[in-house]
Amino acid sequence: MTSDALTIPSELESALRLRTVQYFITKRPWLDLYGVHVRPVPPFGSTSRKPHYDPALIHRCLPDELLFEVFARMMPYDLGRAACVCRKWRYTVRNPVFWRNACLKAWQTAGVIENYKILQSKYDGSWRKMWLLRSRVRTDGLYVSRNTYIRAGITEWKITNPVHIVCYFRYIRFYPSGRFLYKNSSQKLKDVAKYMNFKASKSDSLYRGTYTLSMSDDKIEAAVLYPGTRPTVLRIRLRLRGTAIGANNRMDLLSLVTSGVNDEEISSTEEDILGVVEGWEDDETHNPDIPAVSHKRGMTPFVFVPFEEVEQSVLNLPPEKMDYYVTG
């Protein structure tokens, strides 16, 4: 797994420090009209720190430097919730230091230099704007595709034409390093989320793969290798979208193709199977015993579910209570 520690060139770090200082001294004349003076929480040791009396009880009990450290350890979506508490917290979470760390971790595969170039060319040097507008896969939960189909049953007693509604799920968990986990199962979301990680055993039937996200058209190319006597690769094409700005909580399943690969191709590149099949046609296979199959069923869009919501998600409902789910 890729370490969270990021090495930032000195010239880029100095430019960011200058921008941070400008953030702290930004004037807000509209607040003076109401006689309100709101001061964001500066980092410990900053030149902008001055003795200041705050009437709020939490700000009197919790020093500013500790509050800054708490914000620095929050996830970006938790920062958004914290911004709704009060005006002081709202201005504080706009500190570019918080959003810089989140952006560099989310797009770590692109490299630090490339991220800084994109920041200046497309997002006017604002890390927060980059976080909200640039497409990214979410790593704080699971993408779930709920699929149902009708299967004919066996005639018993007075029931002449029985049918059964069969429900199964596709689960995907992305990691910032370019790897992901895939599982196809009928188990409920709350049960799968408990072991959807790289420490899971083989009996859990989790498959590892690699992915890339195109910044031009929001499309994801992913590949998973099914090992065995006849290795098969699952090629997945997805399109990322969201129900709100910065949500990235939906994925449309564009294509799902299984193809055969030979032993020479996977002997040394098992960890990067996407590099092997990149550029293949939909009907291409490298093992004549395993034809390429483009699947047309089970193409329901993926819905993102954060880890803190897996227990209460409606996706846990059985088919008799929810026979069809509209993703939106």
C-alpha positions as a printed Julia matrix, in Angstrom:
328×3 Matrix{Float64}:
   0.0     0.0     0.0
   1.13    3.54   -0.72
   2.22    5.58    2.27
   0.26    8.69    3.17
   3.48   10.67    3.48
   3.87   13.01    0.51
   7.09   14.74   -0.55
   6.46   18.31   -1.73
   9.2    20.33   -3.51
  10.47   23.33   -1.56
   9.43   25.92   -4.16
   5.86   24.59   -4.19
   5.78   24.51   -0.39
   6.9    28.14   -0.16
   4.23   29.21   -2.66
   1.58   27.43   -0.63
   2.82   29.03    2.6
   2.52   32.47    1.01
  -1.03   31.72   -0.1
  -1.9    30.5     3.41
  -0.67   33.78    4.94
  -2.83   35.69    2.47
  -5.78   33.6     3.61
  -5.29   34.62    7.24
  -5.13   38.36    6.51
  -8.13   38.39    4.13
 -10.47   41.29    4.93
 -14.2    40.7     5.25
 -15.71   44.21    5.28
 -19.29   42.94    5.08
 -18.97   41.6     8.63
 -17.99   45.06    9.92
 -21.43   46.32    8.97
 -22.88   44.15   11.73
 -20.08   44.7    14.21
 -19.06   41.04   13.94
 -15.41   40.09   13.96
 -14.82   36.45   13.07
 -11.28   35.17   13.19
 -10.27   31.78   11.7
  -8.1    29.4    13.7
  -4.46   29.89   12.68
  -1.85   27.16   13.11
   0.25   27.09   16.25
   3.18   29.5    16.0
   1.66   31.54   13.17
   2.4    35.27   12.96
  -1.35   35.9    12.77
  -1.91   34.63   16.3
  -2.93   37.39   18.73
  -4.65   37.35   22.13
  -8.35   37.2    21.47
 -11.38   36.63   23.67
 -14.05   34.35   22.21
 -17.42   34.19   23.99
 -18.15   30.62   22.8
 -17.6    28.05   25.56
 -15.94   25.47   23.29
 -13.45   28.05   22.04
 -12.58   29.09   25.6
 -12.01   25.48   26.7
 -10.29   24.24   23.53
  -7.17   26.19   22.48
  -6.91   27.29   18.88
  -3.84   25.19   18.19
  -5.66   22.02   19.33
  -8.71   22.91   17.27
  -6.47   23.33   14.24
  -4.93   19.9    14.84
  -8.41   18.36   15.11
  -9.4    19.83   11.76
  -6.14   18.67   10.2
  -7.02   15.05   11.05
 -10.58   15.19    9.72
 -11.75   13.68    6.47
 -12.83   16.25    3.86
 -16.51   15.32    4.2
 -16.26   15.71    7.97
 -14.76   19.17    7.41
 -17.86   20.03    5.42
 -20.05   19.03    8.36
 -17.86   20.96   10.78
 -18.28   24.07    8.63
 -22.0    24.04    9.5
 -21.36   24.48   13.24
 -20.52   28.19   13.33
 -19.01   30.97   11.26
 -15.61   30.66   12.87
 -15.37   26.99   11.94
 -16.67   27.7     8.46
 -13.9    30.2     7.78
 -11.35   27.95    9.44
 -12.02   24.88    7.3
 -11.39   26.99    4.19
  -7.73   26.97    5.09
  -5.97   25.61    1.96
  -3.7    23.4     4.1
  -6.58   21.03    4.87
  -7.69   20.72    1.25
  -4.17   20.42   -0.1
  -3.54   17.28    1.94
  -6.86   15.78    0.82
  -6.19   16.54   -2.86
  -2.64   15.2    -2.92
  -3.82   11.98   -1.31
  -6.86   11.55   -3.59
  -4.83   12.02   -6.79
  -1.52   10.64   -5.59
  -1.1     8.47   -8.71
  -0.81   11.62  -10.85
   2.19   12.88   -8.86
   2.72   16.05   -6.83
   4.1    18.17   -9.68
   1.25   17.28  -12.03
  -1.33   18.08   -9.34
   0.2    21.51   -8.8
   0.1    22.18  -12.56
  -3.58   21.23  -12.73
  -4.27   23.36   -9.64
  -2.87   26.5   -11.25
  -4.2    25.93  -14.78
  -7.79   24.82  -14.06
  -8.73   25.76  -10.49
  -7.13   29.21   -9.95
  -4.81   27.87   -7.27
  -7.68   26.86   -4.94
  -7.35   23.4    -3.39
 -10.93   23.51   -2.13
 -12.23   24.32   -5.62
 -10.13   21.49   -7.01
 -11.59   19.07   -4.47
 -15.16   20.02   -5.34
 -14.92   20.2    -9.14
 -12.32   17.6   -10.13
 -13.59   14.06  -10.62
 -12.27   11.49   -8.18
 -13.22    8.08   -6.81
 -14.25    8.0    -3.19
 -12.31    5.79   -0.8
 -14.33    6.28    2.4
 -16.92    3.62    1.58
 -18.14    1.09   -0.99
 -19.69    1.42   -4.44
 -22.63   -0.98   -4.66
 -24.61   -2.17   -7.69
 -27.86   -3.94   -6.77
 -29.17   -6.24   -9.52
 -32.34   -8.35   -9.66
 -33.77  -10.8   -12.15
 -36.73  -13.19  -12.31
 -36.11  -16.95  -12.33
 -38.78  -19.55  -13.07
 -39.56  -21.93  -10.23
 -40.87  -25.49   -9.91
 -44.61  -26.16   -9.94
 -45.75  -27.27   -6.49
 -49.25  -27.95   -5.15
 -51.63  -25.28   -6.45
 -48.92  -22.92   -7.73
 -48.62  -23.58  -11.45
 -46.26  -20.84  -12.67
 -44.04  -19.84   -9.76
 -41.29  -17.23  -10.19
 -38.52  -16.08   -7.88
 -36.87  -12.67   -7.63
 -33.12  -13.2    -7.35
 -31.0   -10.38   -5.94
 -27.22  -10.06   -6.09
 -24.67   -7.26   -5.67
 -21.45   -6.03   -7.2
 -19.16   -4.4    -4.64
 -16.15   -2.19   -5.39
 -13.83   -0.53   -2.91
 -11.25    1.88   -4.36
  -7.9     2.86   -2.87
  -5.97    6.08   -3.69
  -2.96    4.04   -4.83
  -4.75    2.84   -7.99
  -5.85   -0.53   -6.62
  -9.34   -1.74   -5.79
 -11.25   -4.75   -4.46
 -14.14   -6.4    -6.28
 -16.76   -8.86   -5.09
 -19.84  -10.35   -6.74
 -22.15  -11.79   -4.09
 -25.7   -12.13   -2.8
 -24.6   -11.12    0.72
 -25.97   -7.93    2.21
 -24.0    -4.71    2.29
 -23.6    -4.63    6.07
 -22.04   -8.12    6.04
 -19.63   -7.52    3.14
 -18.37   -4.19    4.5
 -16.86   -5.95    7.53
 -14.18   -7.77    5.51
 -13.88   -5.66    2.35
 -10.14   -4.99    2.76
  -6.78   -6.42    1.74
  -6.57   -8.48    4.95
  -9.51  -10.68    3.95
  -8.96  -14.39    3.49
  -9.36  -16.3     0.22
 -12.61  -17.8     1.45
 -14.18  -14.32    1.27
 -13.82  -14.4    -2.54
 -12.4   -10.9    -2.9
 -10.55  -10.14   -6.12
  -7.87   -7.49   -6.47
  -7.48   -5.23   -9.47
  -6.08   -1.95  -10.72
  -7.82    1.1   -12.19
  -7.15    4.44  -13.85
  -9.35    7.55  -13.93
  -9.39    9.72  -17.05
  -9.59   13.42  -16.21
 -10.98   14.37  -19.63
 -14.22   12.36  -19.7
 -14.61   11.06  -16.09
 -14.27    7.45  -17.22
 -12.68    4.65  -15.2
 -10.82    1.73  -16.75
 -10.48   -1.22  -14.39
  -9.41   -4.84  -14.63
  -9.65   -7.82  -12.28
  -7.89  -11.16  -12.68
  -9.73  -14.37  -11.82
  -6.92  -16.87  -11.1
  -7.18  -20.6   -11.68
  -6.35  -23.28  -14.22
  -7.86  -21.05  -16.91
  -7.08  -17.42  -15.93
  -9.8   -14.97  -16.88
  -9.68  -11.18  -16.77
 -12.73   -9.02  -16.08
 -12.52   -5.64  -17.84
 -14.78   -2.92  -16.43
 -15.53    0.49  -17.91
 -17.3     3.0   -15.67
 -18.36    6.64  -15.87
 -18.17    8.67  -12.67
 -20.86   11.21  -11.79
 -22.57   12.7    -8.75
 -25.96   13.84   -7.52
 -24.37   17.07   -6.2
 -21.17   19.06   -6.72
 -18.24   17.07   -5.35
 -20.39   14.06   -4.39
 -18.97   11.51   -6.89
 -21.5     9.04   -5.49
 -22.68    7.35   -8.71
 -20.97    5.21  -11.35
 -22.57    4.1   -14.59
 -21.47    0.66  -15.76
 -20.61    1.15  -19.44
 -19.22   -2.28  -20.3
 -18.37   -5.56  -18.61
 -16.21   -7.96  -20.62
 -14.54  -11.25  -19.65
 -11.58  -12.47  -21.7
  -8.93  -15.14  -21.53
  -5.25  -14.45  -20.88
  -2.29  -16.78  -21.25
   0.1   -17.72  -18.48
   3.01  -15.73  -19.91
   1.08  -12.47  -19.7
   0.16  -12.81  -16.03
   3.33  -14.46  -14.72
   5.06  -11.19  -13.85
   2.25   -8.6   -14.01
  -0.41  -10.03  -11.72
  -0.44   -6.86   -9.6
  -0.96   -4.65  -12.68
  -3.37   -6.62  -14.82
  -4.77   -3.4   -16.27
  -1.46   -2.77  -18.01
  -1.76   -6.15  -19.74
  -5.26   -5.69  -21.17
  -5.02   -1.95  -21.85
  -5.94   -1.27  -25.45
  -7.7    -4.59  -26.03
 -10.82   -4.67  -28.17
 -14.1    -5.86  -26.65
 -13.95   -9.14  -28.58
 -10.25   -9.75  -28.02
  -8.96  -12.75  -26.08
  -5.5   -14.27  -25.76
  -6.69  -17.75  -24.85
  -8.65  -19.59  -27.58
 -10.32  -21.8   -24.96
 -11.9   -18.75  -23.28
 -13.82  -16.53  -25.71
 -14.43  -12.85  -25.0
 -17.94  -12.28  -23.64
 -19.58   -8.86  -23.34
 -22.17   -9.06  -20.57
 -25.47   -7.21  -20.96
 -27.17   -8.17  -17.69
 -26.42   -6.85  -14.25
 -25.54   -3.37  -15.52
 -27.29   -1.38  -12.78
 -25.38    1.81  -11.85
 -23.24    1.82   -8.71
 -24.29    3.79   -5.64
 -21.73    4.99   -3.1
 -22.37    4.13    0.56
 -20.02    5.57    3.24
 -18.8     3.16    5.88
 -20.74    4.93    8.63
 -24.01    4.33    6.75
 -23.7     0.67    5.75
 -25.79   -0.58    8.67
 -28.75    1.72    7.93
 -28.61    1.64    4.11
 -31.78    0.62    2.24
 -29.61   -1.68    0.12
 -29.76   -4.16    3.02
 -33.49   -4.7     2.46
 -34.49   -8.14    1.07
 -36.22   -8.47   -2.34
 -39.64   -8.99   -0.75
 -39.41   -5.5     0.76
 -37.64   -3.78   -2.14
 -37.88   -5.63   -5.43
 -36.3    -2.81   -7.43
 -33.97    0.04   -6.49
 -33.8     3.33   -8.43
 -30.26    4.71   -8.17
 -30.99    8.24   -9.35
